[in-house]
Amino acid sequence: MAEEIRIPKLGMSATEVILAEWMFGDGEAVTKGDIIYTAETDKTTVEIEAQATGIIRPTGEEGVKYKVGEVIGTIE
């Protein structure tokens, strides 16, 4: 079963986050704990870790603003 990659809540007031950069491309292997993407709010940039080991399938686009909780990819 695929693990969903979601936009996390970053801070008390942030409701939207910019997906700044993917660190892995579609079909690449990731290990739990790897930094898989960076996310930006108006106040900070945060590195987001993989919550599972497997093959990453990013669907979110770099530079696009997403709401907290939106699915931006999976790890199979």
Backbone as CSV, one residue per row, in Angstrom:
resi,resn,N_x,N_y,N_z,CA_x,CA_y,CA_z,C_x,C_y,C_z
1,MET,0.836,-1.182,0.000,0.000,0.000,0.000,0.884,1.251,0.000
2,ALA,0.550,2.216,-0.815,1.350,3.426,-0.947,1.129,4.364,0.240
3,GLU,2.196,4.981,0.679,2.166,5.995,1.735,1.997,7.353,1.066
4,GLU,0.974,8.121,1.460,0.749,9.436,0.875,1.748,10.458,1.419
5,ILE,2.210,11.325,0.539,3.052,12.447,0.939,2.132,13.663,0.973
6,ARG,1.986,14.265,2.136,1.072,15.392,2.310,1.832,16.649,2.725
7,ILE,1.215,17.783,2.472,1.765,19.060,2.931,1.534,19.150,4.437
8,PRO,2.602,19.352,5.224,2.456,19.419,6.681,2.023,20.807,7.154
9,LYS,1.522,20.864,8.365,1.222,22.152,8.994,2.539,22.702,9.530
10,LEU,2.909,23.867,9.054,4.162,24.504,9.466,3.832,25.807,10.182
11,GLY,3.816,25.774,11.484,3.496,26.974,12.249,2.010,27.059,12.555
12,MET,1.685,27.979,13.426,0.310,28.119,13.906,-0.630,28.720,12.866
13,SER,-0.135,29.654,12.061,-1.037,30.400,11.181,-0.960,30.006,9.708
14,ALA,0.020,29.199,9.331,0.188,28.856,7.917,-0.910,27.887,7.469
15,THR,-1.662,28.286,6.451,-2.691,27.406,5.892,-2.298,26.938,4.496
16,GLU,-1.312,27.612,3.911,-0.792,27.247,2.593,0.727,27.222,2.649
17,VAL,1.301,26.333,1.860,2.751,26.140,1.829,3.184,26.014,0.374
18,ILE,4.341,26.586,0.030,4.892,26.430,-1.314,5.815,25.221,-1.329
19,LEU,5.586,24.316,-2.272,6.488,23.187,-2.477,7.689,23.762,-3.221
20,ALA,8.790,23.959,-2.514,9.944,24.652,-3.088,10.760,23.766,-4.024
21,GLU,11.106,22.547,-3.557,11.994,21.702,-4.369,11.877,20.239,-3.965
22,TRP,11.734,19.379,-4.961,11.822,17.935,-4.738,13.295,17.543,-4.727
23,MET,13.681,16.660,-3.828,15.059,16.170,-3.753,15.249,14.867,-4.526
24,PHE,14.135,14.216,-4.874,14.164,12.948,-5.614,13.206,13.042,-6.789
25,GLY,13.530,12.356,-7.865,12.672,12.313,-9.036,11.761,11.104,-9.018
26,ASP,10.782,11.106,-9.903,9.834,10.017,-10.017,10.550,8.694,-10.258
27,GLY,10.211,7.698,-9.451,10.774,6.359,-9.618,12.051,6.103,-8.839
28,GLU,12.563,7.114,-8.136,13.788,6.916,-7.365,13.466,6.300,-6.002
29,ALA,14.423,5.551,-5.470,14.269,4.920,-4.161,14.582,5.918,-3.056
30,VAL,13.733,5.923,-2.018,13.964,6.739,-0.833,13.920,5.851,0.397
31,THR,14.597,6.298,1.438,14.624,5.591,2.708,13.970,6.472,3.766
32,LYS,13.218,5.870,4.665,12.589,6.622,5.747,13.639,7.516,6.397
33,GLY,13.320,8.803,6.525,14.243,9.767,7.115,14.985,10.612,6.091
34,ASP,15.006,10.185,4.815,15.615,11.007,3.758,14.835,12.310,3.614
35,ILE,15.531,13.394,3.318,14.868,14.651,2.987,14.324,14.502,1.571
36,ILE,12.987,14.574,1.410,12.403,14.351,0.085,11.965,15.641,-0.604
37,TYR,11.672,16.693,0.171,11.350,17.987,-0.440,11.501,19.109,0.577
38,THR,11.559,20.339,0.077,11.549,21.509,0.950,10.246,22.258,0.738
39,ALA,9.744,22.811,1.826,8.498,23.564,1.815,8.754,24.945,2.403
40,GLU,8.081,25.950,1.857,8.270,27.331,2.311,6.947,27.953,2.738
41,THR,7.019,28.729,3.825,5.928,29.626,4.201,6.482,31.032,4.072
42,ASP,5.695,32.023,4.434,6.197,33.391,4.375,7.286,33.652,5.416
43,LYS,7.442,32.737,6.379,8.403,32.950,7.461,9.582,31.981,7.487
44,THR,9.462,30.810,6.855,10.505,29.798,7.012,10.551,28.823,5.839
45,THR,11.666,28.119,5.730,11.820,27.007,4.791,12.129,25.769,5.625
46,VAL,11.436,24.675,5.341,11.568,23.455,6.131,11.862,22.277,5.217
47,GLU,12.775,21.402,5.657,13.064,20.159,4.942,12.128,19.082,5.471
48,ILE,11.464,18.375,4.565,10.495,17.348,4.942,11.078,15.964,4.675
49,GLU,10.996,15.091,5.686,11.559,13.744,5.607,10.529,12.731,5.109
50,ALA,11.030,11.691,4.463,10.186,10.563,4.058,9.709,9.832,5.305
51,GLN,8.451,9.454,5.311,7.878,8.712,6.433,7.847,7.214,6.166
52,ALA,8.387,6.807,5.011,8.409,5.393,4.629,9.583,5.159,3.681
53,THR,9.929,3.904,3.475,10.953,3.506,2.520,10.249,2.927,1.297
54,GLY,10.736,3.290,0.101,10.139,2.757,-1.126,10.496,3.598,-2.332
55,ILE,9.641,3.550,-3.333,9.817,4.294,-4.581,8.920,5.534,-4.538
56,ILE,9.526,6.709,-4.773,8.769,7.956,-4.686,8.077,8.263,-6.011
57,ARG,6.849,8.763,-5.892,6.041,9.166,-7.044,5.492,10.573,-6.760
58,PRO,6.321,11.606,-6.994,5.849,12.968,-6.736,4.812,13.409,-7.766
59,THR,3.753,14.068,-7.304,2.731,14.603,-8.197,2.622,16.121,-8.077
60,GLY,3.047,16.661,-6.938,3.021,18.104,-6.738,4.116,18.776,-7.547
61,GLU,3.857,20.014,-7.974,4.813,20.760,-8.786,5.582,21.774,-7.948
62,GLU,6.878,21.885,-8.227,7.721,22.865,-7.544,7.221,24.270,-7.837
63,GLY,7.263,25.127,-6.816,6.863,26.518,-6.972,5.374,26.765,-6.832
64,VAL,4.600,25.715,-6.619,3.147,25.840,-6.495,2.757,25.865,-5.019
65,LYS,1.739,26.674,-4.701,1.230,26.788,-3.340,0.147,25.739,-3.116
66,TYR,0.257,24.985,-2.001,-0.701,23.941,-1.646,-1.266,24.197,-0.266
67,LYS,-2.494,23.756,-0.064,-3.111,23.841,1.259,-2.543,22.740,2.159
68,VAL,-2.457,23.026,3.454,-2.010,22.040,4.433,-2.886,20.792,4.308
69,GLY,-2.252,19.629,4.257,-2.955,18.359,4.164,-3.130,17.819,2.759
70,GLU,-2.871,18.643,1.738,-3.008,18.164,0.354,-1.976,17.088,0.051
71,VAL,-2.373,16.095,-0.754,-1.479,15.029,-1.183,-0.658,15.542,-2.362
72,ILE,0.682,15.404,-2.257,1.575,15.862,-3.333,2.429,14.727,-3.891
73,GLY,2.101,13.506,-3.517,2.837,12.352,-4.023,2.620,11.142,-3.157
74,THR,3.295,10.054,-3.546,3.221,8.817,-2.755,4.589,8.157,-2.709
75,ILE,4.743,7.260,-1.757,5.907,6.373,-1.685,5.339,4.962,-1.723
76,GLU,5.726,4.214,-2.770,5.193,2.857,-2.975,6.092,1.825,-2.337
